[in-house]
């Protein structure tokens, strides 16, 4: 079980780093659904990993991170933010 938690944590880290790289190089917009989904899924992985290690500040941060992404996705879906790359 702990191996799975560690794999989830590393996958989450890679996903969030990749999303940051893509935004920083102009391949994605911070307002894109792709960027937001990468961050929401990455944050969910960090929630699993940090929660299993009782790292509550990190868990709380990633709950907020995921919530921000989900609200942004909701706004994109409702047309309040124009989807981009």
C-alpha positions in Angstrom: 0.0 0.0 0.0 2.8 2.5 0.9 4.4 1.8 -2.5 1.2 2.9 -4.2 1.0 6.0 -2.1 4.6 6.9 -3.1 4.0 6.3 -6.8 0.8 8.5 -6.6 2.9 11.2 -4.9 5.7 11.1 -7.5 3.2 11.0 -10.4 1.4 14.1 -8.9 4.7 15.9 -8.6 5.6 15.2 -12.2 2.1 16.2 -13.4 2.2 19.6 -11.6 5.8 20.2 -12.7 4.8 19.4 -16.3 1.8 21.8 -16.1 4.1 24.6 -14.8 6.6 23.9 -17.6 3.9 24.0 -20.2 2.6 27.3 -19.0 6.0 28.8 -18.5 7.0 27.9 -22.1 3.8 29.2 -23.6 2.5 25.8 -24.7 -0.6 26.1 -22.4 -2.4 29.0 -20.9 -3.1 29.2 -17.2 -6.7 29.7 -18.1 -6.9 26.4 -20.1 -8.9 23.4 -19.0 -5.9 21.2 -19.7 -3.7 23.2 -17.3 -6.4 23.2 -14.6 -7.1 19.5 -14.9 -3.4 18.7 -14.6 -3.3 20.7 -11.4 -6.5 19.3 -10.0 -5.3 15.7 -10.6 -1.8 16.5 -9.3 -3.2 18.1 -6.2 -5.5 15.0 -5.6 -2.4 12.8 -5.8 -0.6 15.1 -3.3 -3.6 14.9 -1.0 -3.4 11.1 -1.0 0.4 11.1 -0.5 0.6 13.9 2.2 -2.5 12.7 4.0 -1.1 9.2 4.3 2.1 10.7 5.8 0.0 13.0 8.2 1.6 16.1 6.6 -1.5 18.2 7.3 -0.2 21.6 6.1 0.6 20.0 2.7 -2.7 18.2 2.6 -4.6 21.4 3.4 -2.6 23.4 0.7 -3.4 20.8 -1.9 -7.1 20.7 -1.0 -7.2 24.5 -1.6 -5.1 24.0 -4.8 -7.6 21.4 -6.1 -10.6 23.6 -5.1 -9.1 26.6 -7.0 -8.7 24.4 -10.1 -12.2 23.0 -9.8 -13.7 26.5 -9.5 -11.8 27.6 -12.5 -12.9 24.6 -14.5 -16.5 25.3 -13.5 -16.1 28.9 -14.7 -14.5 27.8 -18.0 -17.5 25.4 -18.4 -20.0 28.2 -17.8 -18.3 30.4 -20.3 -17.0 32.9 -17.6 -13.4 32.3 -18.7 -12.8 31.9 -22.4 -11.0 28.6 -22.9 -7.5 28.8 -24.5 -4.9 26.3 -25.6 
